[in-house]
Amino acid sequence: MDVQECLNYRKDLLEESQDEDGFVQQSLFLNQVIPSLLDAKLIDSDDWSDSYYFYEAENLKLNGYSVNESGERLHLFVVDENSIDINIPDGNLLNSTKGYYENQFKRVLRFLNKAVKGQLNEEVQDADPIRPLVTQLSSAEGNNQFDVVEVFLISAMATIETRGSEPQPKRIDFDDDFLKVSFIRNGEKTTKEILIIKRLIDLNYLYNILLSKGNREALIIDFEKMFNYDVEVINAAKEENFESYLCVLPATILADLYKRYSTRLLEKNVRSFLQFRGVNKGIRDTIRLNPEKFIAFNNGITVTSIAKTLKIVDGKSYITSLTDFQIVNGGQTTASIYFTKKDGFSIDKVKVMAKINVAVDVTDDKLDELISDISKYSNSQTKVSTVDLSSRNPYLLKIKTLSETTISPSGNKWFFERARGEINTLIRRNNNRKALLEKEYPKSRRITKEQLAKYFVSWGEQPYLVKKGGEKVFRIFITNLERDFPSTDDLDITFFEDVIAKTILFKEMENIYGSGKHSIGQIRSAVVPYSISLIYKYTNENRSNSSFKLLDLWRENGVNDILRDFLKRLMELVNVLLVNNKLTDDVNESTKKQEQWNLIKDMKEVRDFF
């Protein structure tokens, strides 16, 4: 990777971040970047709350936020607006100083401090999109809920090293901060420190994600540096492709690892992701009543790694660091330990049995297969689905083939991006045909595997799951395919036409809803799937007399004026109903709950509309 490649990629990003008037919008730029953060496993969903806040007098800024699924982690997003100015010459887009980025982070940290202290409660209006977050941060509930605030600075600048004849890309890391808060919990005053992690997402980082085709950055756990602790191990096996070690880990280390890395610990290329659903009661009771017996009562965890640092002291073996650390079995144990500690129970006496499998001399494909088998066959307290969610899934390969061979009635093809960055790779390999390729596959006819999953699942009665986005929806999509089509041979042109019709419907409704000042409202990511689910519920295409035919959208490659008017009026109604009947102060979070769908779907206003 060189600097000029990063700058070329910047042009592509900004082109895709322009509104209908040709201006680069910060929210559209974030929409382009956030799926890359999901690919890198820095976040667990591509859903975020667009809540722009800027107070120049005190240098405060925030573009948006999201909360992870288990609720203890707050993500704050801020865009370096100077970096997305299309008129800036390339020479001014190269930054080598840490101080420039530090000043950008300070805008968010000032906002966070003032919000936690309640100093923004009077300044922010009730109708402001940032209001729910400000209210939550200043409350005892919010102080108790959030243990980690992760600040993402999104910059379209390239970070460089100036030493040498040519500038070279470099990475800048930032020290953690801590925010001390006091609040009342269970009638008693409680004090804790919220961990603040600062992450720079610059052009270098984004381009690296593109080159890696969505593979996440490997976790390196250095026990000596992080915990001043060496893990004493017993070498239990040494096979052709892996070595196995047995050890005992203090629960405090597992809890700290989960706090810092969350669900990044629990999956390898999304093959063995654990859908955590709260603290396991048996684990909590053992920690509370018999902490010293935990190691006897619990099955322990299984860890995989691709490299280790081992040292021998007085004849004993110690692992000091592991590269690409992943917990492929025992995710519920790890998360339950963390949340039990969060609830105020001591874990100081708790120890966990661990088996560490270190891969030796294996290719990426072989490593994925090895880890999948370890996850599948390990003894587990909670069955972990081994659904293959990789881009090499045979169903995705078949859909790719269908996209390459199926021509729409208008004479066009759709480009299915099975792996992140495929279209960019194709364009780079055919540089002299870039304009032709973009004409052949315009943005309106490109679809990623994550989008395909979202559009497919939206045609049903689970808009709250669609709203969560990310891997949850993708897992449902693949599981449904495997259930409904036992063989990939069952996926035919009819299936492809159907799924593209759903894609057209979703995309058209997003366009009709609009964005920015021309939009119906500020909750498009919820209103669109909720409206589609209502169409599904009230027309039910399974009936022979259905008045709504998806296939018409495929034939017409869009929606006609009558349907467009109907969809706009429906979304206007749903927007009002979701805002006026939200279950919590934060309407975006409310729409992720099944209870919200149950409330909306049978309301009189909806029945009357249909």
N, C-alpha and C positions, 0 to 999 in steps of 0.2 A: 504494500500500500504506500502510495506517495501522496504528497499534499495536493497536487493538482487533481488527482482522482477524487479526493474528498470535495474539492471545490466544484468539480463537475457534477458530483452527486448532489451538492447543494442546489444547483440550478434545477435539477429534477424535482427535489423536494419543494422548492418554492413555486415551481410551475403548478404543482398539484395542490398548493395551498392558497390559490387565488380564488377570489369570489367572482360573481358574474360580471363585475365591473373591472376585473383585472387587477385588483388590489390584493396583496398578500395579507391574510388575516391571521392573527395570533391563534385564534381558536381552531382554524382550519389547519394551521401548521402543527398544532398539538395533536389533532386528529390523525395526521400522518405519522407522528412520532410514537404515540402511545402503543400502537400494535407492535412496534419494534421492542419496546420495553417489556411487553408481554412475552415476545419471543425469547428475550434474554432472561426471562423468569424473574425480573425485578419487581413485577406486579403480578397479581393472579387473575386480573380481569382487565379488559380494554374499556370498560365502562368508567366514565369519570364525570364529575359535575362541573360544567362550564360556569364559572362564577368569578368573572373578571372583577378585580378590585385594584384601584390605583389611587393613592393619595400622595400627590407630588410634594406637598408641603413637608411631610414627615418621611418621605422616601419609603413608602410602604407599597408593596405590590404582591398580587397573587393572581394567577390565571385560572386555577381550578384545583380540585382535590378529589380524592377517592378514599374509601375505607376498605381494608381487606375483609375477606368473608368472615373470619372469626372475630373481627371487630377491634382488635387491640392495636392495630397499626394504621396510622394516618399518613397518606401520601399527599404532599403539597407540590403543585407544579407551577413553575414560573418560567416565562419565556424571555430571553434576552432580546428585546424588541429591536435593538440596534443591529443585531446579527441577521435579521430577516429583511433588511432594507435592500431591495433589488438594485438600487443605484450605487451601492458601495463597491468601489473597485476591489479586485481580489487581494491586492496588497494590504488592504485595511481589514481583511478577514482573517489574518494570521495573528494569533495571540500567544505570547510566551510567558506572560506574567500571571502568577497566582492571584495577585492582588485585584486584578480586574474582575475575576470570578467571585472572589470574596465579597466585593462590594455588591455584586448581584445577589448573593445569598443573604446579605444583611437586610435587604428589603423584605424578604420573607420572614426572617427571624424577628425583625421588629414587629411585623404584623402578628406573628405568633405570640410574642411576649405581651403585646397590648391586648390581644384577644383573650388570652388566659387570665389576665388581670381585670378583665371586664371593662377596659377603657374604650372599647369600640361599640359597646352595647347602645350607647346613645347616638353614636355617629352613623351607624348603619341602619338604613330604613328597613321596615318589615318586609317590603316587596323585593329587596335586593337579594339576588341569588346567593350571596355569601352569608346572608343572615342566619340560616340554620347552623352553619359551621361556627360562626362567632358565638351564637348562643350556647352551643355544645361545649366549646372550648372554655367558656367562662363558668361552666356549671360543675358541681361536684360529680355529677354523672360522667361528664367528659373527662375530668381529671382522673377519675377511677378507670375509665375505659381505655384511654390511650396510654400505652407503655412506650411506644416508639413513634416518632414523627420523622418521616423520610422526606427530605426536600430534594426535588429533582429540578436542577437548573438546565433548561433546554436551550442550547445555543447553536446557531448555524455558523459558528466560527470554527476554524481548525486550530488546535493547540499544537504549538511547534517548539522544537529545540533549535535555538539560533546558533549554537556552536557548530562549526564545520562550514564547508563551502555552500551547501544547500540546506534549506530548512527541512527538518525531519519531524514527523508526528511524534508527540509525546503524551504521556498520561499524567494527569495531576490528581492526586487524592487529597482529601480534606479531613482534618481531625474532627472527631465527634464532639458535639456539645451536649450539655445536660441542662434541663430546665426543672428547677425545684418547684413543686406545687404542694399545697396543703388543702385538704378538703375533709368533709365529714362523711364517714362511712360507718354504717351500723351504729350511729349515735356517738362515735368517737372521732376525734381529730386524727387524721392520717397524713403523713408526709412521705412523698416519694420523689424520685428523680425520673423525668421522662428523657429517654435517650433520643438525641437528635442526630440523624445520619444525613450527611450532605453528599449528593451524587451529581457530578458534572456529566451531562449527556451532550457532548459536543459532536461536531462532524466526524471526528475520528471514531468515536464510539458507535455512532449510527452506521457509519460505513463498514465498520468491522462486523456489525450484526448482519448487514446485507451480505458481506462476503462469506460469512459463516453459515448462510442460508438458514438463519433462525436458531442455530444451536446456541444454547446458553453458555455463559462464561463459567468455567470450572471453579468450584469452591476449593480454596486451599485453607485447611484448618491447621494452624500452627499452634499446637498445645502449649509449647514453651513460651511463645511470645504472647498469646492471648490469656493464658491461665497460669503461667509459671508452673506447669505441670507436665510430667512425662507419663505416658500410659504404659504401665508394665504389662507385657503380653507373653503368651505362650504360643509358640509356633505349632499349630495343630495339624497342618497339612501343607504339602508343597507339590502341586500338580503342574501339568504342562502349561496351563493358561492362568493359573491363579495360585496365590498363597493364602492360607487361612490362619488367623490369629484369634485367640480367645483372651478376653480381658474383662475387667470390672471398671465401670465408669461412674464417678460421682454424679448424682442427679443434678447437682448445681451446675455442672458443665453442660449437660444436655439442655437445661432450662435456659442458660445464657446463650447457647448456640441457637435455640429456637427463637429467642427474643431478637437476636441480631438478624437471622436469616429467614425466619418464618418457614413457609412451605417450600422455599428453595432447597431445604434439606431433604424433602420427602419425595423427590422424583428425579428420574434420570431420563431426559428427553421425553417427558410426559408419559412414560410407559407404566410407572408404578405409583401414580399419584394417589394419595390417600384422601378421601373426602371426609375430613374431620367434622364430627357432629357433636362437639361438646365433650366435657370431661367424662371419661369412663368411671362409673360409680365404684366398681371394684378397685380400680387403681387409686381413686381418691380415698376410699375407706382404708386401704392398706397404708397409704402415706400418713393418714391421720391417726390410725390406731396402732399400727405395727410397722413403723418405718424401717426398723432394722431387719424385718423379715421380707422386705420387698423383693430382694434378690432371690428368695426361695419361692415366693408366690407368683412372680412375673416371668414370662417367657423370655424377656430381654429384647434386644434389638439386633438387626443385621445391617452392617454397613458395607458399602462397596467403595473402592478407590482405584485409581489407575497408577498411583505411585505413593511411596512412603519414604520417610526418613527414619532410619533405625539406628539405635546406638546400644552398645553393650557395656554395662557397668557391673563389675564384680560378678560376672557370669550371668547376669540377668538382662533380658531384652526389653527395650523401651522404644515405643513409637513416639516420635516427637512432632511429626506432621504428616498429614494425608492430603493428597491432591485429588480433586474431583470427589469430595466427600459426599456420599449420598446414603440416607437411611432408606433402604428398600423394604424393610420389614420392621415393624415397631414404631411406625409413625404415630399411632394413637397413644402409645406409651409415652413418647417424647412430648407430644402436645399436651397430654393429660398432666404430666409432671409440671409443665410450665404453667398451665391454668390453675392447677391446685396451689402452686406457690403464689400465683397472682391473687388467689382468694384468701391469702393470709396464713396458709399452713406451712410449717417448716419442712424443708426437704433435706436438711443438713445430714440426717442419718440415712438417707436413701441412697442405695447403690444399685446399679443396673448391669446385668450381664450383657456383654456385647461380643458378637462375632464379626471380625473384620476380614473381608475378602479383598485382596489386592490383585487386580488383573496384571498379567505379565505377558508382554509381547503379543497383544491382540489388536486387530483392526477395529475401527469404529463399529462396523456392522457386527463383528464377533462380540464386541463388548456389549452392545445393545442386547444381543441374543443371550449372552451370559447373565446379564443383570435381570432380564425378563424371566429367565429360568429360576434364578435365585429367589426372586420375588414370588414366583408361582409356586415353588415347591417348599419354601421355608415354612416351618410351623408358625402359624399366626393366630393371635387371639381374635382378630377381626379380619375376615376374608377381604383381600384387596383385589379388585378387578384387574385383570391383566390385558385389558383391551389395548390393541396396538394403535396408538395415536400418532405414530410417526408418519412422515410424508411418504414412506415406502409402503404404507398400508395397501394391500391389494385392491381394496375398493376405491381408494384415491387414484391408484394407477389406472383402473378401469375408467373412472370419470375423466381422467386426463385424456385417455384414448378417445372417448366419446366427444370431448370438446374439440379434438383435432380432426374428427371425421364428420361431425354433424354440422350441416349448413342450415341456417334459419330461413324461413320463407322470404325474408328480405335479401337473402344471398350472402349473409355474413356469418362469421364464426365468433365464438366466445373463447377468450383465453382464460383457462383455468390454471391458476398459479398454485401448483401442488406443493412447492417449496418456496419459502420466502426468497424474493429476489430473482425469480426465474425470468421475469420479463426484462429486468435490468440487465441480466446476464445475456439474454438474447440480443438486446439492443447493443451492448458493448461488443459482442462478437460480430455484429453486422453493422459496424459504425457507419458505413456508407449507405446503409439502408434504414437509418433511424427514422427518418420522416415517413418512409413507406411502412415500416412496422407500426408506428404510432397511428398511421391512417388505417392500417389493417386491424389493429387492436386498440382502439381508443379507450380511454379510462372508463367510459360508460359500458364497455363490453369486456372488462377484466374482473376476475373474481378470485379471491384467495380462498384457501380451504376453510379458514375461520369464518369468513363471510358466508360461504356456502352453507356451513353448519347453521349459522344464525338464521339465514333466510329459510332454510329447510324446516328448522324446528319452530319457527314463528307461525307456520301454518298448523295450528293446533290450539290447545287451551293452556299453554304454559308460558305466557309472556313474561312472567316474573323470572323464569329461568333464562329466557332470551336476554332480559335486561342485565342479568349478572355477567353474561358474555364469557369470553375466555374459554378455558378448558372445560368448564362444566357443560356448556352447550356443545362443544366439539365432541365430548365423550358421549352425550346423548345421541348425537347425530350418527356416530360410528356404531354405537350399540344398536340403534334402530335399523341401520342398514344391515347389520349382521343378523338381526332377528327377522326382518322382512324379506331379505334376499339371501338365502342360505349359500348361494354361490355367486361369485362375481359375474358369471355368465348370465345371471338373471337381470343384471343392470343393462338395459337396452336404450334405444333412442327415445322411447316413450318416457322412461324415467328421466332422461336428460332434459327433454322438453319440459317436463313437469317442474323440475328443480330450477330451470332457467326462468320459467313463468313466475315462480315464487320470488326469484331474484329480481325480475323486472318490477313486480308489485312492490317489493320492499324499497328498491332504489327510487322508483317513481314517487312513492309516498314520502320518502326523505326529501326529495326535491320540492314536492308540493308544500310540505311543512316549512321548508326554508331554513335559513340560518341567519344569525345576526339581526340587524334591525328590520329585515323583511320577513322574519319568521312568525309563525302562529304563536309561539311561546318559547320557553327556554328548556323544555324537557322532551326534545325530539326522540332521544334514545329510548324513552318509555312510551310515548304516545304512539309511535309507529307500530311496535310489536303488539301493544294492547289493542290498537284499532284492527290490525290484521287478525288477531285472535277473536275479536268480536265478529268480524266478517265470517270467519270459519264457523263460529258457534251458531250464528243466525242464518247462514245460508247452507252450511254443511254440504260440501261438495259430494259427499258419499250418496246423497239422495239423487234419484233420477230427475227430480223436478227442480234441481238447484238453479237459482237465477244467476249464479256467479260461476263462470267457467274460466278456470285458470288458463286453459289451453288457448283461449282467445288472446291472452296477453302475449303468448309465444308467437301466434300467427301474426298479430299486429305489431309486434316488437314495441309495445308501449300501451298506454291507456288512452281511450278516446275522451273527448271533451265532457261527455255526460258523466262518465265514470270519474274523471278528474274532479268535477264539481262535487260529486257524491263523497269522494275520499276526503276532500278538503273540509266539507261540512262535518263529516264524521270525526276527523281529527280535531277540529275546533271544539266539538262537544266533549271528546275524551280528554282534551287538555284541561277544560274547565272542571270536569268531574274529578280528575286526578288531583288537581290543585285544591279543590274545595273539600275533598273527602280523604285527604292524606292521613295515614295512620300515625305519623310522627311529624315533627317540624320539618324534617328533610324529605321532600317529596321524592327525590331520586332514590333514597334508601327505602322509602315506603313501597315503591313500585317493584322492589326485589322480593317482596313477601307475597306468598300465595293468598294471604288474607286480603290483600289489596285487590287482587283479581276477583276473589269471591265476592267482594263488596261491589265492584264496578259492574260485573258482567250481567247482573240481573236487575240493575237499577231501572226504575220506571222510564227515565229519560232515554235510556238505551233501547228499551223495548219499543217505546213510542217512535224512536228514530227509524228503526228497521221496519 
